[in-house]
Amino acid sequence: MAVDKIRVLIVDDIAETRENVRKLLQFESDVDVTGTARSGKEGIQLAQELDPDVVLMDINMPDIDGISATEVIREKSPHIQVVILSVQGDPNYMRRAMLAGARDFLTKPPMGDELISAIRRAGEMAHTERAKGSQQRLGAASSVGAPISMSNLAPISKGKIITVYSPKGGTGCTTIAVNLAIALNNEDTRTALVDANLQFGDVAVFVNEQGKNTILELAPRVDELEVEVVEEILVKHEASGIRILAAPQRPEMAEKVSADQFTKVLQFLQRMYAYVVVDTSPILTDVILSTIDISDVIVLVTTQEIPAIKNARLFLDLSQTMGIDKQRIVFAMNRYDKRIAITPERVSENLKHEVTVTLPLDEKVVITAVNRGIPFMLDNKSQPIGRGIFSLAEAVRARLATIETESEAPAARR
């Protein structure tokens, strides 16, 4: 149906590039080029008039550069997703583009497949954001005339808890959790990252923010939390904009936080943030079991190693016993190496649960990022591993949307 088409606006000062991109996209049945613009200024104007889903934006233009134009478009229409195209793959450009609100960054000339999959990812995101915007407007309209209180000021829908878990140590959960939180975070969907590995949590180290406030500051006062106090205690990661709730600095301090206190903190954060991403440890402590229990989506991580796959199978069996809907589990294979015969398809078939996302093996980028304390989604997001994290973020968003739609259907029938 035409309604589902991804409407694209091309902004580039070179006529030949505009024409080449248009020709490439005309063969895609789900993509519709609604217009082209020759400058940043014209791009901003057409984005307002045509209201596309995706803007393909050249970075170097004579009047207003692509990054400034992106900022203006996103400010006026947060649901429009921008894919930046640049001749230079400069990390500094990428970082500035992402801070301006761009959804993706491609080097010119992009490969056809690469461009089309970037447009599809961005289009899916735009459709989700539009739907969310309509729901919020409806919610706001229905509450006109209601008395103002803290609950009226809270977001119309509760934020979503996304738990990243692996029953096998060393599969890369913390790397995934940190970078996933950064990929999900933007002006419209603010994201908090919480460390549930209370004994040996590393989230703070991964973003070079150790030695600051931790969960210990919130746990004793869970029944009297206030937004201002929580905001004050969460560590603000300036480079990405995410907020972090770190684990205690010493292992013995973990005992000071009960499972009940931890889940109450998570539920409070749901009122403040669109997404609450939780990193975990392999051992199913009471805290982690309670977190899994209240999670909207669980990202289950495995690798191509037999022990990791065996443990993933055990967790999937356990999740059935715990009554966790299969739909809530997004199965991801980390460090995927094509040279190894254990493919995602074989694992999916064997475990009777589809591997939704594969994250490629890229030790150089990942280890360097960890050692520098700068997540790769900030300065290496155009690498294959960065694209993998974007795919995971989109898979999580899509799964949340599906779960929400399905839970609304019975209610509507009733």
VOLORO-915637 format. One record per residue (C-alpha): residue in one letter; x, y, z; chain. Coordinates in pm, whole numbers, plus 32768, in hexadecimal, padded with zeros to 4 digits. Example, Ala and Ser with C-alpha at 12.3 -4.5 7.8 and 13.67 -1.06 7.14 Angstrom:
+---+------+------+------+---+
: r :   px :   py :   pz : c :
+---+------+------+------+---+
: a : 84CE : 7E3E : 830C : A :
: s : 8557 : 7F96 : 82CA : A :
+---+------+------+------+---+
% end
This chain:
+---+------+------+------+---+
: r :   px :   py :   pz : c :
+---+------+------+------+---+
: m : 8000 : 8000 : 8000 : A :
: a : 8073 : 8161 : 7FAC : A :
: v : 8044 : 81D1 : 8115 : A :
: d : 8165 : 80F6 : 8183 : A :
: k : 8255 : 8186 : 8083 : A :
: i : 8389 : 8238 : 8105 : A :
: r : 8379 : 839E : 8085 : A :
: v : 84D4 : 8425 : 8038 : A :
: l : 8556 : 8586 : 7FF9 : A :
: i : 86AE : 85A3 : 7F52 : A :
: v : 877E : 86D6 : 7FAC : A :
: d : 88C0 : 8707 : 7EE2 : A :
: d : 8954 : 882F : 7E27 : A :
: i : 89D0 : 8751 : 7D08 : A :
: a : 88BF : 8706 : 7C08 : A :
: e : 896B : 85C5 : 7B91 : A :
: t : 8973 : 8534 : 7CF3 : A :
: r : 8802 : 8587 : 7D29 : A :
: e : 87AA : 84DC : 7BE3 : A :
: n : 8882 : 83A7 : 7C28 : A :
: v : 87E7 : 8374 : 7D7F : A :
: r : 8688 : 83A7 : 7CF5 : A :
: k : 86CA : 82A4 : 7BE1 : A :
: l : 8751 : 81AC : 7CDF : A :
: l : 8620 : 81D2 : 7DC1 : A :
: q : 8518 : 81BF : 7CAF : A :
: f : 8544 : 8042 : 7CA2 : A :
: e : 84E6 : 801B : 7E12 : A :
: s : 8371 : 7FD9 : 7E31 : A :
: d : 8365 : 804E : 7F9D : A :
: v : 841B : 819A : 7F5F : A :
: d : 8384 : 82D5 : 7EC7 : A :
: v : 8460 : 8405 : 7E75 : A :
: t : 8376 : 8528 : 7EC5 : A :
: g : 8467 : 863E : 7E63 : A :
: t : 85CB : 86BD : 7E37 : A :
: a : 8672 : 87F7 : 7EB8 : A :
: r : 87AD : 88AA : 7E3A : A :
: s : 8818 : 894B : 7F83 : A :
: g : 87FC : 892E : 80FC : A :
: k : 8709 : 8A53 : 8107 : A :
: e : 8629 : 89B8 : 7FFC : A :
: g : 8644 : 8868 : 80B0 : A :
: i : 85C0 : 8901 : 81F5 : A :
: q : 84A0 : 89A6 : 8139 : A :
: l : 843D : 8869 : 807A : A :
: a : 8457 : 8794 : 81B4 : A :
: q : 8349 : 8874 : 824C : A :
: e : 826E : 8871 : 8114 : A :
: l : 828F : 8703 : 80AE : A :
: d : 82B5 : 8669 : 820B : A :
: p : 8388 : 853E : 8190 : A :
: d : 83E8 : 8415 : 826B : A :
: v : 8558 : 8423 : 820C : A :
: v : 863C : 853B : 8192 : A :
: l : 877C : 84D5 : 80D9 : A :
: m : 885D : 85FC : 812C : A :
: d : 89A9 : 865A : 808C : A :
: i : 8A98 : 86E7 : 8192 : A :
: n : 8B4E : 87EF : 80BE : A :
: m : 8A6A : 88F3 : 8020 : A :
: p : 8AA6 : 8A60 : 7FCB : A :
: d : 899C : 8B0E : 80A0 : A :
: i : 894A : 8A3F : 81D5 : A :
: d : 8A19 : 8904 : 8212 : A :
: g : 896B : 87B5 : 8240 : A :
: i : 89AB : 87A2 : 83B7 : A :
: s : 8909 : 88F7 : 83FE : A :
: a : 87E7 : 88A3 : 8315 : A :
: t : 87B8 : 8755 : 83CC : A :
: e : 87A5 : 880B : 8519 : A :
: v : 8696 : 88F8 : 849A : A :
: i : 85C8 : 87E1 : 83F5 : A :
: r : 85D8 : 8700 : 852B : A :
: e : 857C : 8822 : 860F : A :
: k : 8447 : 8878 : 8541 : A :
: s : 83E1 : 870F : 84EF : A :
: p : 847D : 8611 : 85E1 : A :
: h : 83D8 : 84EC : 8529 : A :
: i : 849E : 8533 : 83E6 : A :
: q : 85D9 : 845C : 83DA : A :
: v : 8712 : 84E1 : 832F : A :
: v : 881E : 840E : 8284 : A :
: i : 895B : 84DC : 824A : A :
: l : 8A35 : 84A0 : 8116 : A :
: s : 8B9C : 851E : 8114 : A :
: v : 8CCB : 84F8 : 8034 : A :
: q : 8DA3 : 84E5 : 816F : A :
: g : 8D77 : 83D0 : 826F : A :
: d : 8E03 : 84B8 : 8379 : A :
: p : 8DA5 : 8440 : 84DD : A :
: n : 8D81 : 85AD : 8546 : A :
: y : 8C7B : 85E8 : 8437 : A :
: m : 8BC6 : 84AB : 84A2 : A :
: r : 8BC0 : 8514 : 860C : A :
: r : 8B3C : 8670 : 85B5 : A :
: a : 8A36 : 85D9 : 84CF : A :
: m : 89B8 : 84EF : 85E0 : A :
: l : 89AD : 8605 : 86E1 : A :
: a : 88DE : 86D0 : 85E9 : A :
: g : 87E4 : 85AF : 85E5 : A :
: a : 8845 : 84F1 : 84A8 : A :
: r : 87D5 : 8385 : 84A5 : A :
: d : 88F4 : 8303 : 83CD : A :
: f : 8A36 : 8371 : 8321 : A :
: l : 8AAA : 82E3 : 81D3 : A :
: t : 8BE3 : 832A : 8107 : A :
: k : 8BA8 : 839C : 7F9E : A :
: p : 8B6F : 82F9 : 7EB4 : A :
: p : 8AB3 : 81FB : 7F8A : A :
: m : 8A84 : 8093 : 7F17 : A :
: g : 8920 : 805D : 7E99 : A :
: d : 88CB : 7F54 : 7F9F : A :
: e : 8964 : 8023 : 80B3 : A :
: l : 8898 : 8158 : 8055 : A :
: i : 8751 : 809A : 8032 : A :
: s : 8775 : 7FE3 : 817E : A :
: a : 87CC : 8130 : 822A : A :
: i : 868E : 81CA : 8193 : A :
: r : 85BB : 80A1 : 8203 : A :
: r : 8643 : 80B3 : 8366 : A :
: a : 8603 : 8228 : 8373 : A :
: g : 84AA : 8201 : 82D1 : A :
: e : 843E : 80FF : 83D0 : A :
: m : 84B1 : 81EA : 84E3 : A :
: a : 83F1 : 830F : 8449 : A :
: h : 82AF : 8244 : 8435 : A :
: t : 82D7 : 81DB : 85A3 : A :
: e : 8316 : 8344 : 8610 : A :
: r : 81E8 : 83C3 : 854B : A :
: a : 8106 : 82BE : 85ED : A :
: k : 818F : 8318 : 8743 : A :
: g : 8155 : 848C : 8700 : A :
: s : 7FE8 : 844C : 86A3 : A :
: q : 7FB1 : 837F : 87E0 : A :
: q : 8047 : 8492 : 88B6 : A :
: r : 7F71 : 859D : 8811 : A :
: l : 7E3A : 84C9 : 8850 : A :
: g : 7EA5 : 8497 : 89BA : A :
: a : 7EE5 : 860A : 89E5 : A :
: a : 7D93 : 8663 : 894C : A :
: s : 7CDA : 8574 : 8A32 : A :
: s : 7D7D : 860A : 8B67 : A :
: v : 7D20 : 8777 : 8B14 : A :
: g : 7C7E : 8813 : 8C44 : A :
: a : 7D13 : 8710 : 8D33 : A :
: p : 7DB4 : 879E : 8E6F : A :
: i : 7F32 : 87C3 : 8E5D : A :
: s : 7FEF : 86CC : 8F37 : A :
: m : 8136 : 8607 : 8F25 : A :
: s : 807F : 84E8 : 8E7A : A :
: n : 7FFB : 85D5 : 8D6C : A :
: l : 815E : 864A : 8D2D : A :
: a : 81E4 : 84E8 : 8D06 : A :
: p : 8205 : 8456 : 8BA4 : A :
: i : 80BB : 83D7 : 8B14 : A :
: s : 8143 : 8277 : 8AEF : A :
: k : 8239 : 81D1 : 8BD9 : A :
: g : 839C : 81AA : 8B60 : A :
: k : 8412 : 8051 : 8AF3 : A :
: i : 850A : 7F79 : 8BB2 : A :
: i : 8601 : 7EC4 : 8ACD : A :
: t : 86DE : 7DC7 : 8B80 : A :
: v : 881B : 7D49 : 8AD7 : A :
: y : 886A : 7BEE : 8B5E : A :
: s : 894B : 7AC6 : 8B14 : A :
: p : 895C : 7988 : 8BE5 : A :
: k : 8ACB : 796A : 8B7E : A :
: g : 8BD5 : 7A60 : 8BF0 : A :
: g : 8CB2 : 7B12 : 8AF3 : A :
: t : 8BB5 : 7B26 : 89D7 : A :
: g : 8BBE : 7CA4 : 89CB : A :
: c : 8A7F : 7D05 : 8A87 : A :
: t : 8B0D : 7E48 : 8B17 : A :
: t : 8B93 : 7EBA : 89C5 : A :
: i : 8A3C : 7E78 : 892B : A :
: a : 897A : 7F1D : 8A48 : A :
: v : 8A4E : 805C : 8A46 : A :
: n : 8A48 : 8089 : 88CC : A :
: l : 88D8 : 8026 : 88AE : A :
: a : 887C : 8132 : 89AF : A :
: i : 8939 : 8236 : 88E0 : A :
: a : 888F : 81C2 : 879D : A :
: l : 8733 : 81D9 : 883C : A :
: n : 876F : 832D : 88DB : A :
: n : 86FB : 846A : 882B : A :
: e : 8632 : 85A2 : 8881 : A :
: d : 84E8 : 84E8 : 8861 : A :
: t : 8550 : 83A2 : 8907 : A :
: r : 8631 : 83F7 : 8A2C : A :
: t : 86E4 : 82C2 : 8AAD : A :
: a : 8771 : 8257 : 8BFE : A :
: l : 8874 : 8141 : 8C23 : A :
: v : 8871 : 8077 : 8D66 : A :
: d : 8978 : 7F81 : 8DE5 : A :
: a : 88D3 : 7E53 : 8E8A : A :
: n : 8A1D : 7D9B : 8EB9 : A :
: l : 8A31 : 7E20 : 901D : A :
: q : 8B71 : 7D6C : 907F : A :
: f : 8C51 : 7D9C : 8F50 : A :
: g : 8B9B : 7E93 : 8E70 : A :
: d : 8C69 : 7F3A : 8D5F : A :
: v : 8B75 : 802A : 8CBA : A :
: a : 8C19 : 815D : 8D59 : A :
: v : 8D73 : 80EB : 8CE4 : A :
: f : 8CF7 : 80BC : 8B7E : A :
: v : 8C93 : 822D : 8B70 : A :
: n : 8DB6 : 82AB : 8C45 : A :
: e : 8CCE : 832B : 8D59 : A :
: q : 8D36 : 8254 : 8E83 : A :
: g : 8D56 : 82E6 : 8FE0 : A :
: k : 8C0A : 83A1 : 8FD6 : A :
: n : 8AAE : 835F : 9065 : A :
: t : 8A25 : 81FA : 9069 : A :
: i : 88E6 : 8136 : 90B2 : A :
: l : 8945 : 8149 : 9225 : A :
: e : 88D4 : 82B5 : 922A : A :
: l : 8772 : 8254 : 91BA : A :
: a : 8731 : 80FC : 9254 : A :
: p : 86ED : 816D : 93BC : A :
: r : 85ED : 8272 : 934E : A :
: v : 852A : 81B5 : 9242 : A :
: d : 83DA : 8202 : 92E0 : A :
: e : 840F : 837A : 92DB : A :
: l : 84C1 : 83B8 : 9190 : A :
: e : 849A : 8503 : 90DC : A :
: v : 84EF : 854D : 8F72 : A :
: e : 85E0 : 8669 : 8FCD : A :
: v : 869E : 858F : 90C7 : A :
: v : 86BC : 846C : 8FD3 : A :
: e : 8733 : 8556 : 8EBB : A :
: e : 883A : 85DB : 8FAA : A :
: i : 88BA : 847F : 9004 : A :
: l : 88C3 : 83EB : 8EA5 : A :
: v : 8A12 : 841F : 8DF9 : A :
: k : 89EC : 84F6 : 8CC2 : A :
: h : 8AC4 : 8478 : 8BA5 : A :
: e : 8B05 : 85C0 : 8AEE : A :
: a : 8B82 : 852B : 89A6 : A :
: s : 8A4A : 8457 : 8964 : A :
: g : 893E : 84FB : 8A3C : A :
: i : 88DA : 83B4 : 8AE9 : A :
: r : 88AD : 83A2 : 8C64 : A :
: i : 8959 : 828C : 8D25 : A :
: l : 890D : 81E0 : 8E6D : A :
: a : 8A50 : 8131 : 8ECB : A :
: a : 8A89 : 7FFC : 8FA2 : A :
: p : 8B28 : 801F : 90FE : A :
: q : 8C9F : 8054 : 90F2 : A :
: r : 8CF0 : 7F2D : 91D5 : A :
: p : 8C68 : 7DC6 : 91B5 : A :
: e : 8C01 : 7DA9 : 9325 : A :
: m : 8B1C : 7ED9 : 92FE : A :
: a : 8A37 : 7E11 : 9216 : A :
: e : 8987 : 7D7D : 9347 : A :
: k : 8905 : 7ED6 : 93A2 : A :
: v : 8817 : 7ED1 : 9275 : A :
: s : 86EC : 7DE6 : 9281 : A :
: a : 8631 : 7D65 : 914F : A :
: d : 84FD : 7E28 : 91BF : A :
: q : 85C2 : 7F6E : 91D9 : A :
: f : 8663 : 7F34 : 9086 : A :
: t : 851A : 7EF5 : 8FCE : A :
: k : 847C : 8026 : 9073 : A :
: v : 859C : 80FC : 8FF2 : A :
: l : 856C : 806D : 8E91 : A :
: q : 83F5 : 80AE : 8E9F : A :
: f : 8435 : 8214 : 8F0D : A :
: l : 852A : 8244 : 8DEB : A :
: q : 8415 : 81CB : 8D00 : A :
: r : 8355 : 8305 : 8D5B : A :
: m : 847D : 83E0 : 8CF8 : A :
: y : 8512 : 8338 : 8BC5 : A :
: a : 848E : 82A0 : 8A81 : A :
: y : 8586 : 8180 : 8A9F : A :
: v : 8636 : 80E9 : 8BCC : A :
: v : 874D : 8000 : 8B55 : A :
: v : 87CB : 7F0F : 8C61 : A :
: d : 891A : 7E5A : 8C56 : A :
: t : 8929 : 7D15 : 8D1C : A :
: s : 8A10 : 7C00 : 8D98 : A :
: p : 89EF : 7A91 : 8D2B : A :
: i : 8993 : 7A20 : 8E8D : A :
: l : 881D : 7A33 : 8EC3 : A :
: t : 881D : 7AEF : 900D : A :
: d : 86D2 : 7B62 : 90A4 : A :
: v : 8718 : 7CBD : 9017 : A :
: i : 8747 : 7C37 : 8EB7 : A :
: l : 861E : 7B49 : 8EC7 : A :
: s : 853F : 7C6A : 8F3B : A :
: t : 85C8 : 7D49 : 8E26 : A :
: i : 8583 : 7C40 : 8D1B : A :
: d : 8428 : 7C15 : 8DAC : A :
: i : 83C8 : 7D86 : 8D7C : A :
: s : 8481 : 7DB5 : 8C30 : A :
: d : 83BF : 7E09 : 8AF7 : A :
: v : 84CC : 7D6C : 8A1B : A :
: i : 85F4 : 7C89 : 8A6F : A :
: v : 871A : 7C92 : 897C : A :
: l : 87AA : 7B34 : 89A2 : A :
: v : 8917 : 7B2E : 8933 : A :
: t : 89D8 : 7A02 : 88B3 : A :
: t : 8B13 : 79CD : 87E3 : A :
: q : 8B77 : 78B2 : 86F7 : A :
: e : 8C1B : 77F1 : 8815 : A :
: i : 8B6F : 76AD : 887B : A :
: p : 8B67 : 76FE : 89F5 : A :
: a : 8ABC : 784D : 89AD : A :
: i : 89BB : 77A5 : 88CA : A :
: k : 897F : 7691 : 89CB : A :
: n : 8941 : 7794 : 8ADC : A :
: a : 885A : 785D : 89F7 : A :
: r : 878D : 7720 : 89C4 : A :
: l : 877A : 76ED : 8B3F : A :
: f : 8706 : 7854 : 8B6F : A :
: l : 85FB : 7831 : 8A5F : A :
: d : 857B : 76F7 : 8B0F : A :
: l : 857F : 77AD : 8C5D : A :
: s : 84C8 : 78D9 : 8BCA : A :
: q : 83A7 : 77F1 : 8B69 : A :
: t : 8397 : 7771 : 8CCE : A :
: m : 839A : 78D9 : 8D4B : A :
: g : 8277 : 7929 : 8C64 : A :
: i : 833C : 7A23 : 8B91 : A :
: d : 8294 : 7A55 : 8A40 : A :
: k : 8380 : 79E9 : 8928 : A :
: q : 8326 : 7B2F : 8877 : A :
: r : 83DA : 7BF6 : 8988 : A :
: i : 852C : 7B56 : 8935 : A :
: v : 85FE : 7BF2 : 881F : A :
: f : 870F : 7AF3 : 87DA : A :
: a : 885D : 7B8A : 876B : A :
: m : 899F : 7AE3 : 86FB : A :
: n : 8AD1 : 7BB1 : 8756 : A :
: r : 8C30 : 7B9C : 86BA : A :
: y : 8BA8 : 7AEB : 8587 : A :
: d : 8CC2 : 7A64 : 84AE : A :
: k : 8C59 : 79E8 : 8353 : A :
: r : 8D84 : 78FB : 834B : A :
: i : 8CED : 7829 : 8463 : A :
: a : 8BF2 : 7721 : 83F4 : A :
: i : 8B00 : 7762 : 8515 : A :
: t : 8A12 : 7851 : 8465 : A :
: p : 88F2 : 791B : 84FE : A :
: e : 8802 : 784B : 8429 : A :
: r : 8885 : 7705 : 84BE : A :
: v : 886C : 7790 : 8620 : A :
: s : 8709 : 7812 : 85DC : A :
: e : 869E : 76BF : 855C : A :
: n : 8745 : 7602 : 8676 : A :
: l : 86BF : 76DB : 8790 : A :
: k : 8568 : 7713 : 86ED : A :
: h : 8594 : 788A : 871E : A :
: e : 85F8 : 7974 : 8607 : A :
: v : 8744 : 7A2E : 8623 : A :
: t : 86B7 : 7B86 : 85CB : A :
: v : 87FE : 7C4B : 85BA : A :
: t : 896B : 7BF6 : 857B : A :
: l : 8A80 : 7CDD : 85F3 : A :
: p : 8BC3 : 7CA7 : 852F : A :
: l : 8D12 : 7C51 : 85CC : A :
: d : 8DE0 : 7D91 : 85DE : A :
: e : 8ED7 : 7D6E : 86FC : A :
: k : 8FAC : 7E95 : 8692 : A :
: v : 8E8F : 7F93 : 86A4 : A :
: v : 8DEE : 7EFA : 87DB : A :
: i : 8F28 : 7EC8 : 88B0 : A :
: t : 8FB0 : 8021 : 8855 : A :
: a : 8E60 : 80BE : 88B7 : A :
: v : 8E5A : 800A : 8A07 : A :
: n : 8FC1 : 8067 : 8A5A : A :
: r : 8F88 : 81D4 : 89FE : A :
: g : 8E3D : 81E8 : 8AB9 : A :
: i : 8D9A : 8274 : 897C : A :
: p : 8C7E : 8194 : 88FA : A :
: f : 8CA6 : 8149 : 8786 : A :
: m : 8B46 : 81D0 : 873D : A :
: l : 8BDA : 8329 : 8775 : A :
: d : 8D01 : 8320 : 8686 : A :
: n : 8CF1 : 81D9 : 85C4 : A :
: k : 8B7F : 81AA : 8584 : A :
: s : 8BA7 : 818D : 840B : A :
: q : 8C79 : 8050 : 8437 : A :
: p : 8BC5 : 7EFF : 8408 : A :
: i : 8BAC : 7ED2 : 8584 : A :
: g : 8B04 : 802A : 85A0 : A :
: r : 8A0B : 7FCB : 8491 : A :
: g : 89C9 : 7E89 : 8550 : A :
: i : 896D : 7F51 : 8688 : A :
: f : 8885 : 802C : 85B6 : A :
: s : 87DC : 7EEE : 8534 : A :
: l : 87B7 : 7E73 : 869A : A :
: a : 871E : 7FC1 : 8705 : A :
: e : 8625 : 7FAF : 85E4 : A :
: a : 85D4 : 7E41 : 8634 : A :
: v : 8591 : 7E9F : 87A1 : A :
: r : 84B4 : 7FC5 : 873A : A :
: a : 83F6 : 7EEC : 8641 : A :
: r : 83C3 : 7DD9 : 8744 : A :
: l : 8344 : 7ED3 : 8847 : A :
: a : 8250 : 7F60 : 8745 : A :
: t : 81D2 : 7E01 : 86F0 : A :
: i : 81A2 : 7DA7 : 8860 : A :
: e : 80E8 : 7EEE : 889D : A :
: t : 8005 : 7EBC : 876E : A :
: e : 7FB5 : 7D57 : 87D6 : A :
: s : 7F6A : 7DB8 : 893D : A :
: e : 7E85 : 7ED1 : 88C4 : A :
: a : 7DC0 : 7DEA : 87DB : A :
: p : 7D16 : 7D17 : 88ED : A :
: a : 7CCB : 7E54 : 89B2 : A :
: a : 7C24 : 7EED : 887E : A :
: r : 7B58 : 7DAF : 8848 : A :
: r : 7AE9 : 7DB7 : 89B4 : A :
+---+------+------+------+---+
% end
